[in-house]
Amino acid sequence: MALTELKELKEQLQDTLNKGFIRPRTSPWGAPVLFIKNKDGSMRLYIDYRQLNKVTVCNKYPLPRIDDLFDQLQGAKKFSKIDLRFGYHQLHIGGEEIFRTTFRTRYGHYEFLVMPFGLTNAPATFMDIMNTVFKPYLDRFVIVFIDDILVYSRTYEDHEQHLRMDSCTFDKANKKNVKFQWFEACEQSFKAQGKFDNYSSISTSVGNWRI
């Protein structure tokens, strides 16, 4: 790695340690790490689990087809997209499986306490859990695609009610007892949207959601 990448590696490792996502481990083996550049120019640490994935029994849980998801939106005029903060990292790994996530760096070996990106079964596992959480609302006003949630409604009033129902769902599912937060910016966004009656276009009802 270049010096800039080593500096970034040290910072991201410390940040991930501080969040409680990883812990140091002594191990004779581990997956290699590399960086992927994001669209904004920042660097994202990626664990190369290809060798582990080769010997993993694949989870055949079906991911939805995009065409089928779009079919559900017919007649909807109000939309809000919720992107889960930290995504997979909100799921803890079973104690007996933690060692399999070990990765090696210049600064030592580490293992994940939460589900990392790069595992072949991560998308299917996360999708299964999200569908279980939102099962009462699927095909009614919620679409789930891995860690992205789309709430759709025909009217502003329905949309506000649907979002509040979703917020209660997050409260129940959140094991850390951190309340789902309805920010002032969200309230203002609803009020602003209520002034418009342009059904020929799609607009976002809510700005930034923090889960």
C-alpha positions as CSV (number, residue, x, y, z in Angstrom):
1,M,0.0,0.0,0.0
2,A,1.1,3.6,-0.6
3,L,1.7,5.8,2.3
4,T,-1.6,7.6,1.9
5,E,-3.4,4.3,2.0
6,L,-1.5,3.2,5.1
7,K,-2.5,6.4,6.8
8,E,-6.1,5.8,5.8
9,L,-6.0,2.2,6.9
10,K,-4.8,3.1,10.3
11,E,-7.5,5.7,10.7
12,Q,-10.3,3.5,9.5
13,L,-9.2,0.6,11.7
14,Q,-9.2,2.8,14.7
15,D,-12.6,4.2,13.8
16,T,-14.0,0.7,13.3
17,L,-12.5,-0.4,16.6
18,N,-14.0,2.6,18.4
19,K,-17.5,1.7,17.0
20,G,-17.1,-1.9,18.3
21,F,-17.4,-3.4,14.9
22,I,-14.0,-5.3,15.1
23,R,-11.5,-6.5,17.6
24,P,-7.9,-7.6,17.5
25,R,-7.2,-11.3,16.9
26,T,-4.2,-13.6,16.9
27,S,-4.5,-15.8,13.9
28,P,-2.2,-17.7,11.4
29,W,-4.4,-16.6,8.5
30,G,-6.7,-13.9,7.4
31,A,-8.3,-12.2,4.3
32,P,-6.3,-9.4,2.7
33,V,-7.5,-5.9,2.6
34,L,-7.5,-3.2,-0.1
35,F,-9.1,0.1,-0.8
36,I,-11.9,1.1,-3.3
37,K,-12.3,4.7,-4.2
38,N,-15.8,6.1,-3.7
39,K,-17.4,8.5,-6.1
40,D,-16.7,11.4,-3.8
41,G,-12.9,10.6,-3.8
42,S,-12.9,9.1,-0.4
43,M,-11.4,5.6,0.2
44,R,-13.4,2.6,1.4
45,L,-11.7,-0.3,3.1
46,Y,-12.7,-3.6,1.5
47,I,-11.9,-7.0,2.9
48,D,-11.2,-9.5,0.1
49,Y,-13.2,-12.6,1.2
50,R,-13.0,-14.4,-2.2
51,Q,-11.2,-17.4,-0.8
52,L,-13.7,-17.8,2.0
53,N,-16.6,-17.3,-0.3
54,K,-15.4,-20.2,-2.5
55,V,-15.9,-22.7,0.3
56,T,-19.1,-21.1,1.7
57,V,-22.5,-22.8,1.2
58,C,-24.5,-20.2,-0.6
59,N,-27.8,-18.9,0.9
60,K,-30.3,-19.2,-1.9
61,Y,-32.7,-16.6,-0.5
62,P,-34.2,-14.9,-3.6
63,L,-33.5,-11.2,-4.2
64,P,-36.4,-9.4,-5.8
65,R,-36.4,-8.5,-9.5
66,I,-36.3,-4.8,-10.2
67,D,-39.1,-5.0,-12.7
68,D,-41.4,-6.6,-10.1
69,L,-40.6,-3.8,-7.6
70,F,-41.4,-1.1,-10.1
71,D,-44.8,-2.8,-10.8
72,Q,-45.7,-2.2,-7.2
73,L,-45.4,1.6,-7.6
74,Q,-48.3,2.0,-10.0
75,G,-50.5,4.8,-8.8
76,A,-48.1,6.0,-6.1
77,K,-47.2,9.7,-6.1
78,K,-45.3,10.2,-2.9
79,F,-42.0,8.5,-2.2
80,S,-39.4,8.5,0.5
81,K,-36.1,6.5,0.4
82,I,-34.6,5.3,3.7
83,D,-30.9,4.2,3.6
84,L,-29.9,2.3,6.7
85,R,-26.9,3.8,8.5
86,F,-24.0,1.3,8.6
87,G,-26.1,-1.3,6.7
88,Y,-24.8,-4.8,7.4
89,H,-22.9,-3.6,10.5
90,Q,-26.2,-3.4,12.4
91,L,-26.2,-7.2,12.5
92,H,-24.1,-9.1,15.1
93,I,-22.3,-12.3,14.1
94,G,-22.8,-15.5,16.1
95,G,-19.8,-16.2,18.4
96,E,-18.8,-19.4,16.8
97,E,-18.6,-17.8,13.3
98,I,-16.6,-14.6,14.3
99,F,-13.2,-16.2,13.6
100,R,-14.1,-16.7,9.9
101,T,-14.2,-13.0,9.3
102,T,-10.5,-12.6,10.3
103,F,-8.5,-10.2,8.1
104,R,-4.9,-9.3,8.1
105,T,-3.3,-5.8,7.9
106,R,0.2,-4.3,8.4
107,Y,-1.1,-3.4,11.9
108,G,-2.2,-6.8,12.9
109,H,-5.1,-9.2,12.5
110,Y,-8.7,-8.3,13.3
111,E,-12.1,-10.0,13.2
112,F,-15.6,-8.6,12.8
113,L,-18.2,-8.7,15.5
114,V,-20.8,-7.5,13.0
115,M,-21.6,-8.7,9.5
116,P,-19.0,-7.2,7.1
117,F,-19.3,-6.4,3.5
118,G,-17.9,-8.8,1.0
119,L,-19.3,-12.1,2.4
120,T,-21.2,-14.0,-0.3
121,N,-24.2,-14.6,1.9
122,A,-24.4,-11.1,3.4
123,P,-27.0,-9.6,0.9
124,A,-29.3,-12.6,1.2
125,T,-29.0,-12.7,5.0
126,F,-29.7,-9.0,5.4
127,M,-32.6,-9.1,2.9
128,D,-34.2,-12.0,4.8
129,I,-34.1,-10.1,8.0
130,M,-35.4,-6.9,6.5
131,N,-38.3,-8.7,4.9
132,T,-39.1,-10.3,8.2
133,V,-39.1,-6.9,9.9
134,F,-41.3,-5.2,7.3
135,K,-43.5,-8.2,6.4
136,P,-46.8,-6.5,7.5
137,Y,-46.1,-3.6,5.0
138,L,-44.6,-5.4,2.1
139,D,-46.6,-5.1,-1.2
140,R,-48.7,-2.4,0.6
141,F,-46.5,0.6,0.9
142,V,-43.0,-0.6,1.5
143,I,-40.3,-2.0,-0.8
144,V,-37.1,-3.4,0.6
145,F,-34.0,-4.1,-1.5
146,I,-31.2,-5.2,0.9
147,D,-30.4,-2.0,2.9
148,D,-32.6,0.4,0.9
149,I,-36.2,1.0,1.9
150,L,-38.7,2.8,-0.3
151,V,-42.0,4.0,1.2
152,Y,-44.6,4.8,-1.4
153,S,-48.1,6.3,-1.1
154,R,-50.9,7.8,-3.2
155,T,-51.4,10.9,-1.0
156,Y,-49.5,13.1,1.3
157,E,-51.6,12.1,4.3
158,D,-51.1,8.4,3.6
159,H,-47.4,9.0,3.2
160,E,-47.0,10.7,6.5
161,Q,-48.9,7.8,8.2
162,H,-46.9,5.2,6.4
163,L,-43.6,6.8,7.5
164,R,-44.7,7.0,11.1
165,M,-45.7,3.3,11.0
166,D,-42.2,2.5,9.6
167,S,-40.6,4.5,12.4
168,C,-42.5,2.4,15.0
169,T,-41.2,-0.7,13.2
170,F,-37.6,0.5,13.5
171,D,-38.1,1.2,17.2
172,K,-39.2,-2.3,17.8
173,A,-36.4,-3.8,15.7
174,N,-33.7,-1.7,17.2
175,K,-31.9,-3.8,19.8
176,K,-29.9,-0.9,21.1
177,N,-33.0,1.0,22.3
178,V,-32.1,4.0,20.2
179,K,-35.3,5.7,19.2
180,F,-36.1,6.4,15.6
181,Q,-35.7,10.2,15.2
182,W,-38.1,12.4,13.4
183,F,-36.0,15.5,12.7
184,E,-37.3,19.0,12.2
185,A,-36.0,18.8,8.6
186,C,-38.3,15.9,8.0
187,E,-41.3,17.8,9.3
188,Q,-40.5,20.8,7.2
189,S,-40.1,18.6,4.2
190,F,-43.6,17.2,4.7
191,K,-45.0,20.7,5.1
192,A,-43.2,21.9,2.0
193,Q,-44.4,19.0,-0.1
194,G,-47.9,19.5,1.0
195,K,-48.0,22.8,-0.9
196,F,-47.4,21.1,-4.2
197,D,-49.9,19.3,-6.3
198,N,-47.7,18.2,-9.2
199,Y,-48.4,14.5,-9.8
200,S,-46.5,14.3,-13.1
201,S,-43.1,14.1,-11.3
202,I,-41.6,12.2,-8.5
203,S,-40.2,14.1,-5.6
204,T,-38.5,13.0,-2.4
205,S,-40.5,13.6,0.8
206,V,-37.7,13.3,3.3
207,G,-34.1,14.5,3.2
208,N,-31.7,12.7,5.5
209,W,-32.9,9.8,7.7
210,R,-30.6,8.5,10.4
211,I,-31.3,5.0,11.6
